[in-house]
Amino acid sequence: MPAPDRRKVALVTTTIYVPHAVETYLKNIARHGHAGRVELIVVGDRKTPAEAGSFLAGLQKTFGVETKYLDVPAQQDLLRRWPVLDGVIRYNCIQRRNVGYLQAGLDGADLIVSFDDDNFVPENVDYLAEHGVAGTEIEVPVVSDASGWWNICRRLVCDPPRRFYHRGYPKSRQTFAEAGGEKIAREKVRVLVNAGLWLKNPDVDATANIEEPLNVVRVADVDGSARCALAHGTWCPFNSQNTALVRELLPAMYLVVMLDWLRGYKIGRLDDIWQSYFIRAIADRLGGHVVYGTPVVTQDRNPHNFTKDLAEELGGYVVTERLVGYLREFKTGSRTWSGAYLDLIYHLRDCADRDRDLERPEREYLRLVTLGMAAWQEAMAEIQG
């Protein structure tokens, strides 16, 4: 019988609503006996109603899970330690989740589970046990593809059937993603990230949602397994809405702040996607894998204006293509995530400076991105000692 998992877990989310979905997580945690090792961190924003704090305080009394609600004043107090980072992380954007990651790091969390407040956990799933594979070694099917890409959304079965891609999947690679040239081998891997998948509303680009509503009814196995990993060199993004990451990754967990204007468009909806590509680039050098599959949650999407989403994605499509090209060339001599992330910052800056085909607006935007990454790296160096 395996030893009980005693690692400290931080559940982190942001909200601009009263986060009723949180209750389903706390019920699940209490039902499966995890309450004593879990901390819930909810990050508010200027739009969040005042009732969110009292709602969460009531949940803590009911379920016995330590709960921290970081309203705007609490965030301001926390970020006074890092004024540059405080200046980078804006309000009225989902990147306030960075503050939750900071708090989790300060509180000594071994595992950070990031989730969205419109994702719901099925009653029959032990949510933390499923995410608990992060930080362990497991044997899973490992998918490799000569194209360097594999679309994890191939596993999502829709009614009616549809072909679609994970949000932030490079547009230039979508023509290669269904070629069927993958190879699958069972291997033992060290899990750095466990990316759970979704029923009902999958995490896709606005273009897919505009074309036709999506309804995921089932997640298909890979080689008979509910989980799979991607080999080093074979990439697909992951997100921050049902994802467990080990503490080791904290130096690379910065969600790039978005909503800058680029050629008449705001760049948005790619913060966690770019984070995932940064983590992949480093993991390919230092070792460790991203595993996709369980736990599977149901996403009842909060109200979205898909045309607005599309406007925020358009500016980022071109930058994403550049970024993944730069990241494929990344090398580091460091054996730590903090050192590798610092190398990555300089690598991205140098790539943008050297790229003669990159026009000035994109170059200046990428410089701003690396400045935010540097502010995060400095804060993490202090937290991790």
C-alpha positions as CSV (number, residue, x, y, z in Angstrom):
1,M,0.0,0.0,0.0
2,P,1.5,3.4,-1.0
3,A,2.4,5.8,1.8
4,P,-0.1,8.7,2.2
5,D,0.7,11.8,0.3
6,R,1.7,14.5,2.9
7,R,2.8,17.2,0.6
8,K,1.4,20.6,1.1
9,V,-0.9,21.7,-1.7
10,A,-1.9,25.2,-2.7
11,L,-5.1,25.6,-4.8
12,V,-4.8,28.9,-6.6
13,T,-7.5,30.8,-8.6
14,T,-8.6,34.2,-9.5
15,T,-12.1,35.6,-9.6
16,I,-14.2,38.6,-10.5
17,Y,-17.3,36.9,-9.2
18,V,-18.4,35.2,-6.0
19,P,-16.5,32.0,-6.7
20,H,-19.3,29.4,-6.2
21,A,-17.3,26.7,-8.1
22,V,-14.7,26.7,-5.3
23,E,-17.2,24.9,-3.1
24,T,-17.2,21.8,-5.3
25,Y,-13.4,21.6,-4.8
26,L,-13.6,21.9,-1.1
27,K,-16.3,19.3,-0.8
28,N,-14.1,17.0,-2.9
29,I,-11.0,17.6,-0.8
30,A,-12.9,17.1,2.5
31,R,-14.6,13.9,1.1
32,H,-11.3,12.3,0.3
33,G,-9.5,13.4,3.5
34,H,-7.1,16.0,2.1
35,A,-8.3,19.0,4.1
36,G,-5.4,19.1,6.5
37,R,-2.7,19.6,3.9
38,V,-4.5,22.0,1.5
39,E,-4.5,25.8,1.4
40,L,-6.9,27.6,-0.9
41,I,-5.7,30.9,-2.3
42,V,-8.2,33.1,-4.1
43,V,-7.0,36.3,-5.8
44,G,-9.5,39.0,-6.3
45,D,-9.4,42.1,-8.5
46,R,-11.0,45.5,-8.6
47,K,-14.1,44.0,-10.2
48,T,-14.6,41.3,-7.5
49,P,-17.7,41.8,-5.4
50,A,-17.2,42.4,-1.7
51,E,-19.3,39.3,-0.9
52,A,-16.5,37.0,-2.2
53,G,-14.6,37.4,1.0
54,S,-17.5,36.5,3.3
55,F,-18.4,33.6,1.0
56,L,-14.9,32.2,1.3
57,A,-14.7,32.7,5.0
58,G,-17.9,30.7,5.3
59,L,-16.5,27.8,3.2
60,Q,-13.4,27.7,5.5
61,K,-15.6,27.2,8.5
62,T,-17.7,24.5,6.8
63,F,-14.9,22.4,5.3
64,G,-11.8,23.2,7.5
65,V,-9.6,24.0,4.5
66,E,-7.2,26.9,5.2
67,T,-8.4,29.7,2.9
68,K,-6.7,33.0,2.0
69,Y,-8.7,35.6,0.1
70,L,-6.3,38.2,-1.3
71,D,-8.4,41.2,-2.0
72,V,-6.8,44.3,-3.5
73,P,-5.5,45.8,-0.2
74,A,-3.9,42.4,0.7
75,Q,-2.2,42.2,-2.7
76,Q,-0.9,45.7,-2.3
77,D,0.6,44.8,1.1
78,L,2.2,41.6,-0.3
79,L,3.7,43.2,-3.4
80,R,5.4,46.1,-1.6
81,R,8.3,43.7,-1.1
82,W,8.8,43.7,-4.9
83,P,7.9,47.1,-6.3
84,V,9.1,46.4,-9.8
85,L,6.9,43.3,-10.0
86,D,4.0,45.3,-8.5
87,G,4.4,47.8,-11.3
88,V,4.3,45.1,-13.9
89,I,1.2,43.1,-12.8
90,R,-1.8,45.1,-13.8
91,Y,-5.3,45.1,-12.4
92,N,-8.4,43.9,-14.2
93,C,-6.6,41.0,-15.8
94,I,-6.3,37.3,-15.0
95,Q,-2.6,37.7,-14.6
96,R,-3.3,38.6,-11.0
97,R,-3.0,34.9,-10.6
98,N,0.8,35.6,-10.3
99,V,0.1,37.0,-6.8
100,G,-1.5,33.7,-5.8
101,Y,1.6,31.8,-7.0
102,L,3.8,34.2,-5.0
103,Q,1.7,33.5,-1.9
104,A,1.9,29.7,-2.5
105,G,5.7,30.0,-2.7
106,L,5.9,32.0,0.5
107,D,3.7,29.5,2.2
108,G,5.9,26.6,1.3
109,A,3.6,24.7,-1.0
110,D,5.1,21.6,-2.5
111,L,2.4,21.4,-5.2
112,I,0.5,24.2,-6.8
113,V,-2.8,23.4,-8.4
114,S,-4.1,26.2,-10.6
115,F,-7.8,26.2,-11.6
116,D,-10.5,28.4,-13.0
117,D,-13.7,29.4,-11.2
118,D,-15.9,28.0,-14.0
119,N,-14.5,24.5,-13.9
120,F,-16.4,21.9,-11.8
121,V,-15.1,18.6,-10.4
122,P,-17.2,15.4,-10.9
123,E,-18.2,13.8,-7.5
124,N,-16.6,10.5,-8.3
125,V,-13.1,11.9,-8.9
126,D,-10.4,12.3,-6.1
127,Y,-9.2,15.6,-7.5
128,L,-6.0,15.9,-5.5
129,A,-5.0,12.3,-5.8
130,E,-5.3,12.6,-9.6
131,H,-3.1,15.7,-9.6
132,G,-0.8,14.1,-7.1
133,V,1.1,12.4,-9.9
134,A,3.0,15.7,-10.3
135,G,6.3,15.3,-8.5
136,T,6.4,11.5,-8.9
137,E,7.6,9.0,-11.5
138,I,4.9,7.1,-13.4
139,E,4.8,4.9,-16.4
140,V,2.7,6.3,-19.2
141,P,2.5,6.3,-23.0
142,V,4.9,8.9,-24.3
143,V,4.0,10.5,-27.7
144,S,6.6,11.8,-30.1
145,D,6.2,13.3,-33.5
146,A,8.7,14.1,-36.1
147,S,7.0,17.5,-36.7
148,G,7.8,18.5,-33.2
149,W,4.1,19.1,-32.4
150,W,1.2,17.0,-31.2
151,N,-2.3,18.3,-30.6
152,I,-3.6,17.0,-27.3
153,C,-7.1,18.1,-28.3
154,R,-7.1,15.1,-30.6
155,R,-8.1,13.2,-27.5
156,L,-11.3,15.2,-26.9
157,V,-14.4,13.6,-28.5
158,C,-17.1,16.2,-29.5
159,D,-20.7,15.9,-30.3
160,P,-21.0,16.6,-33.2
161,P,-17.5,15.7,-34.2
162,R,-15.1,18.6,-34.7
163,R,-11.4,19.1,-35.3
164,F,-9.9,21.8,-33.1
165,Y,-6.7,22.7,-31.3
166,H,-5.5,23.7,-27.9
167,R,-5.6,27.5,-27.3
168,G,-2.3,29.0,-28.3
169,Y,-1.3,26.1,-30.6
170,P,0.7,27.8,-33.4
171,K,-1.4,28.4,-36.4
172,S,1.5,27.4,-38.7
173,R,1.7,24.0,-37.2
174,Q,-2.0,23.0,-37.3
175,T,-1.7,21.6,-40.8
176,F,0.8,19.1,-39.4
177,A,-1.0,18.2,-36.3
178,E,-3.3,15.5,-37.7
179,A,-0.8,13.8,-40.0
180,G,-0.8,10.6,-37.9
181,G,3.0,10.3,-37.9
182,E,3.3,10.0,-34.1
183,K,5.1,7.2,-32.3
184,I,4.0,6.0,-28.9
185,A,6.2,4.2,-26.4
186,R,5.6,3.4,-22.7
187,E,8.2,5.0,-20.5
188,K,8.7,6.0,-16.9
189,V,8.7,9.8,-16.7
190,R,9.2,12.3,-13.9
191,V,6.1,14.5,-13.9
192,L,6.7,18.2,-13.5
193,V,3.2,19.3,-14.7
194,N,-0.1,17.4,-14.7
195,A,-2.5,19.0,-17.1
196,G,-6.1,17.9,-16.6
197,L,-8.5,18.0,-19.5
198,W,-12.1,19.2,-19.9
199,L,-15.6,18.1,-20.8
200,K,-18.2,20.4,-22.3
201,N,-16.3,23.6,-23.2
202,P,-12.7,22.9,-24.2
203,D,-9.9,25.5,-24.0
204,V,-9.6,26.6,-27.6
205,D,-8.9,29.7,-29.6
206,A,-11.8,32.1,-30.2
207,T,-11.9,31.1,-33.9
208,A,-13.0,27.6,-33.0
209,N,-15.8,29.0,-30.7
210,I,-17.0,31.4,-33.3
211,E,-17.2,28.8,-36.1
212,E,-19.5,26.5,-34.1
213,P,-20.2,25.7,-30.5
214,L,-18.1,22.9,-29.0
215,N,-19.4,20.1,-26.7
216,V,-16.8,17.6,-25.4
217,V,-18.5,14.5,-24.2
218,R,-15.5,12.1,-23.7
219,V,-11.7,12.1,-23.4
220,A,-10.2,9.2,-25.4
221,D,-7.4,7.1,-24.0
222,V,-3.9,6.9,-25.6
223,D,-2.6,3.3,-25.9
224,G,-5.2,2.3,-23.3
225,S,-4.2,4.9,-20.8
226,A,-6.1,7.9,-19.4
227,R,-2.8,9.8,-19.2
228,C,-0.1,10.5,-21.7
229,A,3.1,12.5,-21.8
230,L,4.8,14.2,-24.7
231,A,8.4,13.4,-25.5
232,H,11.1,16.1,-25.3
233,G,11.0,18.0,-28.5
234,T,7.3,17.3,-29.1
235,W,5.3,20.2,-27.9
236,C,1.7,21.2,-27.2
237,P,0.7,24.0,-24.8
238,F,-1.0,23.5,-21.5
239,N,-3.1,26.1,-19.5
240,S,-3.6,27.2,-16.0
241,Q,-7.2,26.1,-15.4
242,N,-6.9,22.5,-14.2
243,T,-3.1,22.1,-13.8
244,A,-0.7,20.9,-11.1
245,L,2.9,22.1,-11.1
246,V,5.7,21.2,-8.7
247,R,7.4,23.8,-6.5
248,E,10.6,23.3,-8.5
249,L,8.9,25.2,-11.4
250,L,8.1,28.4,-9.4
251,P,10.9,30.4,-11.0
252,A,9.3,29.7,-14.4
253,M,5.6,30.1,-13.4
254,Y,5.2,33.8,-14.3
255,L,2.1,34.5,-16.3
256,V,3.2,37.1,-18.8
257,V,1.1,40.2,-18.4
258,M,-1.0,40.9,-21.4
259,L,-3.2,43.6,-22.9
260,D,-0.5,45.7,-24.5
261,W,-1.4,47.2,-27.8
262,L,0.4,45.9,-30.9
263,R,-0.6,47.1,-34.4
264,G,-4.0,48.1,-33.3
265,Y,-4.8,44.9,-31.3
266,K,-4.5,44.1,-27.7
267,I,-2.4,41.0,-27.0
268,G,-4.4,38.8,-24.6
269,R,-5.4,35.2,-23.7
270,L,-1.8,33.8,-24.1
271,D,-0.3,34.4,-20.7
272,D,-0.5,30.8,-19.5
273,I,0.2,29.5,-23.0
274,W,3.5,31.3,-23.2
275,Q,4.3,30.2,-19.7
276,S,3.8,26.6,-20.8
277,Y,6.2,27.1,-23.7
278,F,8.8,28.6,-21.4
279,I,8.5,25.6,-19.1
280,R,8.7,23.1,-22.1
281,A,11.9,24.8,-23.4
282,I,13.6,24.5,-20.0
283,A,12.3,20.9,-19.3
284,D,13.7,19.7,-22.6
285,R,17.1,20.8,-21.2
286,L,16.8,19.9,-17.5
287,G,14.5,16.9,-17.7
288,G,11.0,16.1,-16.6
289,H,7.7,15.9,-18.5
290,V,4.2,17.3,-18.9
291,V,1.5,14.7,-18.5
292,Y,-2.0,15.3,-19.9
293,G,-5.3,13.6,-18.9
294,T,-6.9,13.3,-15.5
295,P,-8.5,14.8,-13.6
296,V,-11.1,15.7,-16.2
297,V,-13.3,18.6,-15.1
298,T,-16.5,20.1,-16.7
299,Q,-16.1,23.6,-17.9
300,D,-19.3,25.7,-17.7
301,R,-17.7,28.7,-19.3
302,N,-18.2,32.1,-17.7
303,P,-19.8,34.6,-20.1
304,H,-17.4,35.3,-23.0
305,N,-17.5,37.7,-25.9
306,F,-15.8,35.5,-28.5
307,T,-15.3,38.4,-30.9
308,K,-13.5,40.3,-28.2
309,D,-11.4,37.2,-27.4
310,L,-10.5,37.0,-31.1
311,A,-9.4,40.6,-31.1
312,E,-7.1,39.9,-28.2
313,E,-5.7,36.8,-29.8
314,L,-4.9,38.2,-33.3
315,G,-1.9,40.3,-32.2
316,G,-0.5,37.3,-30.3
317,Y,-0.6,34.8,-33.2
318,V,2.4,36.4,-34.9
319,V,4.3,36.8,-31.7
320,T,3.7,33.2,-30.7
321,E,5.2,32.0,-33.9
322,R,8.3,34.0,-33.2
323,L,8.5,32.9,-29.6
324,V,8.3,29.2,-30.2
325,G,11.0,29.6,-32.9
326,Y,13.3,31.3,-30.4
327,L,12.5,28.7,-27.7
328,R,13.4,25.8,-29.9
329,E,16.9,27.2,-30.0
330,F,17.2,27.7,-26.2
331,K,20.2,26.2,-24.4
332,T,21.4,26.5,-20.8
333,G,24.4,25.5,-18.8
334,S,22.4,25.8,-15.6
335,R,21.0,22.8,-13.7
336,T,18.5,24.8,-11.7
337,W,15.2,26.2,-12.8
338,S,16.0,29.6,-11.5
339,G,19.3,29.7,-13.4
340,A,17.7,28.3,-16.6
341,Y,14.9,30.9,-16.4
342,L,17.5,33.7,-16.1
343,D,19.3,32.3,-19.2
344,L,15.9,32.1,-21.0
345,I,15.3,35.8,-20.3
346,Y,18.6,36.8,-21.9
347,H,18.0,34.3,-24.7
348,L,14.6,35.8,-25.7
349,R,16.0,39.4,-25.5
350,D,19.0,38.5,-27.7
351,C,16.9,36.6,-30.2
352,A,14.5,39.6,-30.6
353,D,17.5,42.0,-31.0
354,R,19.1,39.8,-33.6
355,D,16.0,39.0,-35.6
356,R,16.2,41.3,-38.6
357,D,12.8,40.2,-39.8
358,L,11.2,41.3,-36.5
359,E,9.7,44.8,-36.8
360,R,10.1,47.4,-34.1
361,P,6.7,47.1,-32.4
362,E,7.2,43.4,-31.9
363,R,10.8,43.9,-30.7
364,E,9.7,46.5,-28.1
365,Y,6.9,44.4,-26.9
366,L,9.2,41.4,-26.4
367,R,11.5,43.6,-24.4
368,L,8.7,44.5,-22.1
369,V,7.9,40.8,-21.7
370,T,11.4,40.0,-20.6
371,L,11.4,42.9,-18.2
372,G,8.4,41.4,-16.4
373,M,10.1,38.0,-16.5
374,A,13.1,39.5,-14.8
375,A,11.1,41.1,-12.1
376,W,9.5,37.7,-11.4
377,Q,12.9,36.0,-11.4
378,E,14.2,38.4,-8.8
379,A,11.2,37.8,-6.5
380,M,11.5,34.0,-6.9
381,A,15.2,34.1,-6.1
382,E,14.3,35.8,-2.8
383,I,11.5,33.4,-2.0
384,Q,13.5,30.3,-2.8
385,G,16.7,31.6,-1.2
